[in-house]
């Protein structure tokens, strides 16, 4: 580790930080020619958000990307944003905001270290190999200093790794946990092999759902890389708008993001479409990591029984098995995922508050919340669909 002093700077555009320097911290593993472990923290993904206007002025996500340099080299970076609301975060802090403002404080703006609109666990304090402790400490210091100098209420890092959460707690940050549902590949050879590990009743249910979903009158296709054509983004935009309007009122991504995705990100993307006579009627967008498949957006213009489960969950499992991926992360929320082989896992966040009294109150709350999350995960896991005895009847 370099003993040189560390300089921390904040940048309003990712164009200020060369892609090679950013990715040397965000995804050093691509040096072997493979995929990034986390496609969401790559320079190209975050820059696509910025270039498309999905983040930036008027979005509520104002970039203040952090870079830490030592000996003239970038050793750590972080996707830091000034937030004027708590939308698009998925580990929500509305209760903190309400309590803070009831006490007479001004909660917004705040600082958020996160991938916008993306409830996916990954490193948030992005460091070059060998600079992990030094780099994370510098980034935490930089974010807290930026908040303090500007009179801001708080700093938050959401969907960080467990290792980061524990390291941040050692630095005096508050640790929070929540849960979401992931599918884990236990070395399955194919879909049938996965089904064989489920209880008889659940096997029958999943077979029935897939059979009915695939009877919509068309075909289901998986598209990635050069198989994705510009017109596919027209369909995906339509689906995305429909779901966004129903769930959160206004879609977070702009139409231009999908055009940029075609140019810069299509090798990172898997589209799954249900189509009839070549016309998509439903679809889902996934991002492909080195070890994981990340389900992101879904939508449809026709409703058919179980088609959502087929497009979002079962096709994702098929792809993960066929490509040797370890997990499928299907986004936030949804206890309905449990019956389909997606089990609860813990997610993590870190928080810093300028007001010491408020910090203590939140700390007490988070300790109780962590216990409740642990209990909930234990209970939910016990309701999973997997077989519990080798003597169970086969069908």
Secondary structure, DSSP 8 states (H G I E B T S, - for coil): ---S-EEEEEESSGGGS-HHHHHHHH-GGGGGSS--S-GGGSHHHHHHHHHTTSSBTTTTEEE-EEEEEETTEEEEEE-EEEESS-TT-SS--HHHHHHHHHTT----SEEEES-TT------SSEE-TT-HHHHHHHHHHHHHHHHHHTT-SEEEEEEE-HHHHHHHHHTT-EEEEEEEEEEE--S-SSHHHHHHTB-HHHHHHHHHHHHHHTTSSSEEEEEEGGG--HHHHHHHHHHHHHHHHHHTSS-SS-HHHHHHHHHHTGGGEEEEEEEETTEEEEEEEEEE-SSEEEEEEEEESS--TTHHHIIIIIHHHHHHHHTT-SEEE--S--GGGGGGT-EEEEEEEEEEES-HHHHHHHHHHHHHHHHHHHHHHHHHHHT-SB---TTS---
